[in-house]
């Protein structure tokens, strides 16, 4: 049986894995790899409209941030995050 602290650890591990994923990327991850600052709002709107699942990852500066799927990055900004 999982304790609350074990569940938190598993959730954090899952979030960290999502940030390393080739299928999802945060605004920060794309900025680090491209040097270009992108706005999050068009990605969020696209995901909601397309019913795409957004992930959440831990960021040391901001706490929990959204991670957007490859399809959103490709369709909104023509960025292939699988290359990072």
Buried (B, 14 or more C-beta within 10 A) or exposed (E): EEEEEEEEEEEEEEBEEBBEBEEBBBBBBBEEEBEEEBEEEBBBEBBEEEEBEBBBBBBEEEEEBBBBBBBBBEBBBEBEBEEB
